[in-house]
Amino acid sequence: MTHNSQPTTDDLTAFSQMEIKNYIFYLQDTLQSKLNLGLSMDDILDTEDPFEALEPLLPQEVYPILVLAMINNIRTDTVIDAVLSGLKDGICEYRNRAQKKSY
């Protein structure tokens, strides 16, 4: 999956589950490339936040699972399914908060 620009949180709420999964793998591939070049997570986070668009959508208990999976390049169905399930719930909550703000 290639992106000319990173999707926003609002963009991600319109993604299908497969698109979100592909986006997670894209972020993971990008992060792994930077780590393989010798950058540390601190180096990466000093210049960008690769989790920025996902963070508002992830329940607090799922966020560390995503981060650890990305850093450690874990792609098992069990872990990815847990993240996707959390994102699905988080997207519903995010939309509900947005609707309440618009009233």
C-alpha positions, 0 to 999 in steps of 0.5 A: 500500500502506498500513500502520497500523504498519510491518512488522517484519523477521519480518513481511517474511519472510512476505511474497510477492515481490509484497508485498515489491516493493509494500512497497519502493515504499511506502517509496520513495513515503514517502521521496520525499514527505519529500524533496519537502517539503524534508527531507534524508536526514539530517533523515529519519534523525534521526527514523526509519530507513526501512530498519530492517526490511529491513536484516537481510534484505539481503546487504551488497552489495545494501543500498546498491543499495536505499538509492540506488534509494530516494533517487533514486526508481529503479524500473527492473526491473533494479534492483528485480529485483536487490534482490528477488533479494538479499532472497529470498536474505537471507530464507533466510539470516535464517530459517536463523539463526533456526532455529539460534538456536532449537536 
